[in-house]
């Protein structure tokens, strides 16, 4: 299985600020994915991050709010910008290994 | 558009009972993949199984088994002799088969999850 780590594991932030979440994979992968899981809800894909190109955002998510970087084949960051309480969620990154998609442990974000 | 339905929001069973979690999917693709994940209270997502649309054989792994039926677009998950450690939220997910440069890098569409509680 792929080993995926995320930093920070949790954070409490004030509204209006931004938080950058880091995701590290233990081997090179072509694509990485960022998901959001709002409290008590399922997972929703935010965007797909391909190394060397702009991230592809799903409907309802925009780059100004969730800028993503993908500087190399093992690392990606997601920034949650200008946060509001509605952004309180778990943010998870994932990557595929031999067709099996693995997830990081998630970042629990609380916005006050 | 793809869709995954997990009609059972919550299930509670007494330890050692068998329990089946239902998953119904919709897709227009002829090639696709189905997944099950476990999310224990700690929050991490644990990969359980991936199935491609051309393989309808049932799968068994220890106390876990999966029944894939294309005729009813279902991919149900059964836990035999349940244990307290099985208590978690279980998600079924679907992805279309990637093509070309996207092969093996498919994004997932998740169901809403089933919260399973095993009562000691």
Interface residues (C-beta under 8 A of the other chain):
Chain A: X1 X30 X31 X33 X41 X42 X43 X44 X45 X48 X90 X92 X94 X96 X98 X99 X100 X101 X102 X103 X105 X106 X108
Chain B: X33 X35 X37 X43 X44 X45 X47 X50 X91 X95 X101 X102 X104 X105 X106 X107 X108 X109 X110 X111 X112 X113
